[in-house]
Amino acid sequence: QVQLVESGGGSVQAGGSLRLSCVASGLFWNRRCMAWFRQTPGKEREMVATAPDGESRAKYGDSVKGRFTIAQDNSRNTVYLHMNDLKPEDTAMYYCAAGPGGGSCSAYWGQGTQVTVSS
Protein backbone atom coordinates (compact mmCIF):
# COMPACT_ATOMS: atom_id res chain seq x y z
CA GLN A 1 0.00 0.00 0.00
CA VAL A 2 1.45 3.32 -1.10
CA GLN A 3 0.86 6.37 1.05
CA LEU A 4 2.08 9.90 0.56
CA VAL A 5 1.52 12.38 3.37
CA GLU A 6 2.27 16.06 2.88
CA SER A 7 2.82 18.66 5.56
CA GLY A 8 4.27 22.13 5.96
CA GLY A 9 1.66 24.22 4.23
CA GLY A 10 0.24 27.37 5.72
CA SER A 11 -0.15 31.09 5.26
CA VAL A 12 2.79 33.37 4.58
CA GLN A 13 3.34 36.88 3.33
CA ALA A 14 4.87 37.56 -0.06
CA GLY A 15 8.63 37.17 0.04
CA GLY A 16 8.49 34.57 2.76
CA SER A 17 9.53 30.95 2.73
CA LEU A 18 8.01 27.58 3.49
CA ARG A 19 9.23 24.01 3.40
CA LEU A 20 6.83 21.28 2.40
CA SER A 21 7.48 17.68 3.34
CA CYS A 22 6.20 14.47 1.82
CA VAL A 23 6.66 11.24 3.72
CA ALA A 24 6.26 8.19 1.53
CA SER A 25 5.61 4.60 2.46
CA GLY A 26 5.19 1.51 0.34
CA LEU A 27 7.46 2.72 -2.47
CA PHE A 28 9.49 -0.35 -3.35
CA TRP A 29 10.36 0.38 -6.95
CA ASN A 30 13.99 0.08 -7.94
CA ARG A 31 13.54 3.26 -9.87
CA ARG A 32 11.07 5.92 -8.89
CA CYS A 33 9.94 9.37 -9.74
CA MET A 34 8.71 11.79 -7.12
CA ALA A 35 7.37 15.21 -7.80
CA TRP A 36 5.40 18.15 -6.50
CA PHE A 37 2.35 19.54 -8.23
CA ARG A 38 -0.01 22.35 -7.41
CA GLN A 39 -3.52 23.27 -8.39
CA THR A 40 -5.87 26.20 -7.96
CA PRO A 41 -9.61 26.19 -8.66
CA GLY A 42 -10.35 26.50 -12.36
CA LYS A 43 -6.81 25.69 -13.45
CA GLU A 44 -5.08 22.51 -14.51
CA ARG A 45 -2.69 20.82 -12.17
CA GLU A 46 0.80 22.24 -12.66
CA MET A 47 4.11 20.46 -12.24
CA VAL A 48 6.18 22.38 -9.75
CA ALA A 49 9.27 20.24 -9.26
CA THR A 50 10.41 16.74 -10.18
CA ALA A 51 13.17 15.06 -8.21
CA PRO A 52 16.25 13.67 -9.95
CA ASP A 53 16.23 9.90 -10.34
CA GLY A 54 19.81 9.14 -11.38
CA GLU A 55 18.97 9.39 -15.06
CA SER A 56 17.64 12.92 -15.19
CA ARG A 57 18.23 16.16 -13.38
CA ALA A 58 15.68 17.89 -11.23
CA LYS A 59 13.06 19.77 -13.20
CA TYR A 60 11.10 22.83 -12.23
CA GLY A 61 8.15 24.66 -13.59
CA ASP A 62 9.09 27.90 -15.29
CA SER A 63 7.19 29.97 -12.76
CA VAL A 64 9.20 28.66 -9.81
CA LYS A 65 12.70 28.29 -11.23
CA GLY A 66 15.26 29.96 -9.03
CA ARG A 67 12.87 30.12 -6.10
CA PHE A 68 11.92 26.52 -5.32
CA THR A 69 14.21 23.57 -4.67
CA ILE A 70 13.32 19.89 -4.40
CA ALA A 71 15.36 17.70 -2.08
CA GLN A 72 15.27 14.10 -0.93
CA ASP A 73 16.16 12.28 2.25
CA ASN A 74 16.14 8.68 1.11
CA SER A 75 16.86 7.33 4.58
CA ARG A 76 13.56 8.79 5.73
CA ASN A 77 11.67 8.26 2.48
CA THR A 78 10.95 11.95 2.49
CA VAL A 79 10.85 14.53 -0.27
CA TYR A 80 10.97 18.24 0.48
CA LEU A 81 10.01 21.32 -1.43
CA HIS A 82 11.88 24.41 -0.28
CA MET A 83 9.96 27.48 -1.38
CA ASN A 84 11.61 30.88 -1.23
CA ASP A 85 10.50 34.34 -2.27
CA LEU A 86 6.89 33.25 -2.32
CA LYS A 87 4.44 35.21 -4.41
CA PRO A 88 0.65 35.48 -4.25
CA GLU A 89 0.41 33.48 -7.47
CA ASP A 90 2.04 30.58 -5.63
CA THR A 91 -1.17 30.18 -3.66
CA ALA A 92 -2.46 26.68 -4.37
CA MET A 93 -3.03 23.23 -3.04
CA TYR A 94 0.29 21.43 -3.25
CA TYR A 95 0.38 17.70 -3.89
CA CYS A 96 3.12 15.15 -3.59
CA ALA A 97 3.13 12.52 -6.32
CA ALA A 98 5.08 9.36 -7.02
CA GLY A 99 5.45 6.81 -9.77
CA PRO A 100 7.74 4.01 -10.93
CA GLY A 101 9.74 6.27 -13.22
CA GLY A 102 10.07 6.11 -16.96
CA GLY A 103 7.88 9.17 -17.29
CA SER A 104 5.35 8.00 -14.71
CA CYS A 105 5.56 10.38 -11.78
CA SER A 106 1.94 10.61 -10.75
CA ALA A 107 0.64 7.10 -10.23
CA TYR A 108 0.00 7.93 -6.59
CA TRP A 109 -0.98 11.15 -4.89
CA GLY A 110 -1.03 12.63 -1.46
CA GLN A 111 -4.05 14.49 -0.12
CA GLY A 112 -2.40 17.87 -0.51
CA THR A 113 -1.37 20.74 1.71
CA GLN A 114 -2.62 24.28 1.25
CA VAL A 115 -0.22 27.17 0.70
CA THR A 116 -1.59 30.69 0.84
CA VAL A 117 0.59 33.70 0.06
CA SER A 118 -0.70 37.18 0.82
CA SER A 119 0.61 40.43 -0.60
C-alpha positions in Angstrom: 0.0 0.0 0.0 1.5 3.3 -1.1 0.9 6.4 1.0 2.1 9.9 0.6 1.5 12.4 3.4 2.3 16.1 2.9 2.8 18.7 5.6 4.3 22.1 6.0 1.7 24.2 4.2 0.2 27.4 5.7 -0.2 31.1 5.3 2.8 33.4 4.6 3.3 36.9 3.3 4.9 37.6 -0.1 8.6 37.2 0.0 8.5 34.6 2.8 9.5 30.9 2.7 8.0 27.6 3.5 9.2 24.0 3.4 6.8 21.3 2.4 7.5 17.7 3.3 6.2 14.5 1.8 6.7 11.2 3.7 6.3 8.2 1.5 5.6 4.6 2.5 5.2 1.5 0.3 7.5 2.7 -2.5 9.5 -0.3 -3.3 10.4 0.4 -7.0 14.0 0.1 -7.9 13.5 3.3 -9.9 11.1 5.9 -8.9 9.9 9.4 -9.7 8.7 11.8 -7.1 7.4 15.2 -7.8 5.4 18.1 -6.5 2.4 19.5 -8.2 0.0 22.4 -7.4 -3.5 23.3 -8.4 -5.9 26.2 -8.0 -9.6 26.2 -8.7 -10.3 26.5 -12.4 -6.8 25.7 -13.4 -5.1 22.5 -14.5 -2.7 20.8 -12.2 0.8 22.2 -12.7 4.1 20.5 -12.2 6.2 22.4 -9.7 9.3 20.2 -9.3 10.4 16.7 -10.2 13.2 15.1 -8.2 16.3 13.7 -9.9 16.2 9.9 -10.3 19.8 9.1 -11.4 19.0 9.4 -15.1 17.6 12.9 -15.2 18.2 16.2 -13.4 15.7 17.9 -11.2 13.1 19.8 -13.2 11.1 22.8 -12.2 8.2 24.7 -13.6 9.1 27.9 -15.3 7.2 30.0 -12.8 9.2 28.7 -9.8 12.7 28.3 -11.2 15.3 30.0 -9.0 12.9 30.1 -6.1 11.9 26.5 -5.3 14.2 23.6 -4.7 13.3 19.9 -4.4 15.4 17.7 -2.1 15.3 14.1 -0.9 16.2 12.3 2.2 16.1 8.7 1.1 16.9 7.3 4.6 13.6 8.8 5.7 11.7 8.3 2.5 11.0 12.0 2.5 10.9 14.5 -0.3 11.0 18.2 0.5 10.0 21.3 -1.4 11.9 24.4 -0.3 10.0 27.5 -1.4 11.6 30.9 -1.2 10.5 34.3 -2.3 6.9 33.2 -2.3 4.4 35.2 -4.4 0.6 35.5 -4.3 0.4 33.5 -7.5 2.0 30.6 -5.6 -1.2 30.2 -3.7 -2.5 26.7 -4.4 -3.0 23.2 -3.0 0.3 21.4 -3.3 0.4 17.7 -3.9 3.1 15.1 -3.6 3.1 12.5 -6.3 5.1 9.4 -7.0 5.5 6.8 -9.8 7.7 4.0 -10.9 9.7 6.3 -13.2 10.1 6.1 -17.0 7.9 9.2 -17.3 5.4 8.0 -14.7 5.6 10.4 -11.8 1.9 10.6 -10.8 0.6 7.1 -10.2 0.0 7.9 -6.6 -1.0 11.1 -4.9 -1.0 12.6 -1.5 -4.0 14.5 -0.1 -2.4 17.9 -0.5 -1.4 20.7 1.7 -2.6 24.3 1.3 -0.2 27.2 0.7 -1.6 30.7 0.8 0.6 33.7 0.1 -0.7 37.2 0.8 0.6 40.4 -0.6 
